[in-house]
Amino acid sequence: MKQRIQKILAAAGVASRRNVEEMIAQGRISVNGRVEMTPPILVDQFKDKIEVDGEPVKLERRLSQDRVYFLMYKPKGVYSTNVSQGEQVKAIDLLPPDFKGRVYPVGRLDADSKGLLLLTNDGELTNQLTHPKYGVSKTYRAVIDGYISPEDLTGLQEGVWMADPKTGKGFKTGRSKITIVRRSQQQSILELTLREGRNRQVRRMLARLGHKVRDLTRVKMGPLTLEGLNPGDVRTLSLREIRSLRTMGKRLTGAAVDHANVAEDAAEDSDFPVAAPMAAKPVAKAGAAPARPVHPRNANNRGAMSRAEWGKQRAGKSADKKPFGKKPFVKKHAH
């Protein structure tokens, strides 16, 4: 059965569907020796020979590999793209050194921004999380210059008119939810929840109202958060998080969700790696700040910590105090 080439290559872990579309427009993909540049392009993964940049894609082998999911706290100065650009540090460079598979980042997060970045070889899920028609919510924390006025706040929530460099036409951003964390005459801190993913959208929206963004962090995407991670940290998703993403994806696409069998459905679809968090490669820049003590509820980190050690590190008190909680304790890996 023939399917769209974007879906086939995304499922094979070559690139996201959107990136595959760009590769097609650039003439980088050929089917059976013929360069294809006019969509829709339908292929049979078992019969057709597909090449990317002149290199054949072994679809059967790639499509049979396990799906993997990494959650990263991307630091500043790290690029989300998988394309080599000189000495730039890419997100995939921070993955555990023993990981030999191929994944790609889900959604945009520019080099000047930091925060939550999901990397996976699950093309179907990537499409559900990034396609504009599904509108998955993403929350950003922005530190901006100046006092955010009620008028500016209303403007952000109702949408801001901006120019589209590709079409040359103007467009209005969708409605967003804004929470004021702190504000003063010199500086304000906001949390913005959007359901769009345009290039540098948060920075452009705030600049349109005269506020320069000094620091921008994506703190949440769908059900995923940065809890327990510091810049440069990376871990595998838990089975619970994978189930949550898949359930959300089914809701977005209108598919029926059998809540009683979500776990079984996930297990049948793929062998999910549910491993302890892996150590990331250090960022090739200034060293990260020492890791903070990790609360027992965030026990998906590395290294064991005794109750006595937890008491000392958390409160600086004697280890003779009554320990907090009954679960095993862990501490973060220091960079």
Secondary structure as GFF3:
##gff-version 3
##sequence-region A 1 335
A	DSSP	beta_strand	3	4	.	.	.	ID=ss1
A	DSSP	alpha_helix	5	11	.	.	.	ID=ss2
A	DSSP	alpha_helix	17	25	.	.	.	ID=ss3
A	DSSP	beta_strand	29	31	.	.	.	ID=ss4
A	DSSP	beta_strand	34	35	.	.	.	ID=ss5
A	DSSP	beta_strand	42	43	.	.	.	ID=ss6
A	DSSP	beta_strand	50	52	.	.	.	ID=ss7
A	DSSP	beta_strand	55	56	.	.	.	ID=ss8
A	DSSP	alpha_helix	59	63	.	.	.	ID=ss9
A	DSSP	beta_strand	69	74	.	.	.	ID=ss10
A	DSSP	beta_strand	78	79	.	.	.	ID=ss11
A	DSSP	beta_strand	89	90	.	.	.	ID=ss12
A	DSSP	three_ten_helix	91	94	.	.	.	ID=ss13
A	DSSP	beta_strand	104	106	.	.	.	ID=ss14
A	DSSP	beta_strand	114	120	.	.	.	ID=ss15
A	DSSP	alpha_helix	123	130	.	.	.	ID=ss16
A	DSSP	beta_strand	138	145	.	.	.	ID=ss17
A	DSSP	alpha_helix	150	158	.	.	.	ID=ss18
A	DSSP	beta_strand	161	163	.	.	.	ID=ss19
A	DSSP	beta_strand	170	172	.	.	.	ID=ss20
A	DSSP	beta_strand	177	183	.	.	.	ID=ss21
A	DSSP	beta_strand	187	194	.	.	.	ID=ss22
A	DSSP	alpha_helix	201	208	.	.	.	ID=ss23
A	DSSP	beta_strand	213	221	.	.	.	ID=ss24
A	DSSP	beta_strand	224	225	.	.	.	ID=ss25
A	DSSP	beta_strand	234	236	.	.	.	ID=ss26
A	DSSP	alpha_helix	239	253	.	.	.	ID=ss27
A	DSSP	three_ten_helix	259	261	.	.	.	ID=ss28
A	DSSP	alpha_helix	262	269	.	.	.	ID=ss29
A	DSSP	three_ten_helix	296	298	.	.	.	ID=ss30
A	DSSP	beta_strand	304	305	.	.	.	ID=ss31
A	DSSP	alpha_helix	307	315	.	.	.	ID=ss32
A	DSSP	beta_strand	329	330	.	.	.	ID=ss33
###
